Amino acid sequence: MNGAGSAYVELAAHDVGTGSYTIFAQIAAARLGLPVVACEVEMGQADLPVAPLSGGSCTAASAGSAVHDACSASVVQSRRKRQPNPEDNSQESIPR
C-alpha cells in the first residue's frame, strides 16, 4: 500500500485463466478499504517465494489467504504508525 491510495500485490504464482488477478485485487481491496481498480496485481515473479500450482482454484485458495494476511498485516502496521506515542507530547493526534 502506498500513500497515493493504491496497493501493489505481487506473487510468484501464475494465472491460467481462472481469474486470479481479479480475485487477488478483490481480496486486497476488501481488506485495505480501497476500490478494486486501485489494486494492481502482478503475477509470475520468479524472485518471490514459491507459489502453489495453478488449477482447480488452488491458487485462489492458498495464495488468496496469503494476500489477505499480508494486507491485514499492512493495515495493522499502518495503524501503529499513525497512532501517537502517549509518552511523547510533541506528536499531534492523527484522526482515525
PyMOL commands that set and color helices and strands:
alter all, ss='L'
color gray80, all
select helices_A, chain A and resi 20-32+36-38+58-82
alter helices_A, ss='H'
color red, helices_A
select strands_A, chain A and resi 7-11+39-43
alter strands_A, ss='S'
color yellow, strands_A
deselect
rebuild
show_as cartoon
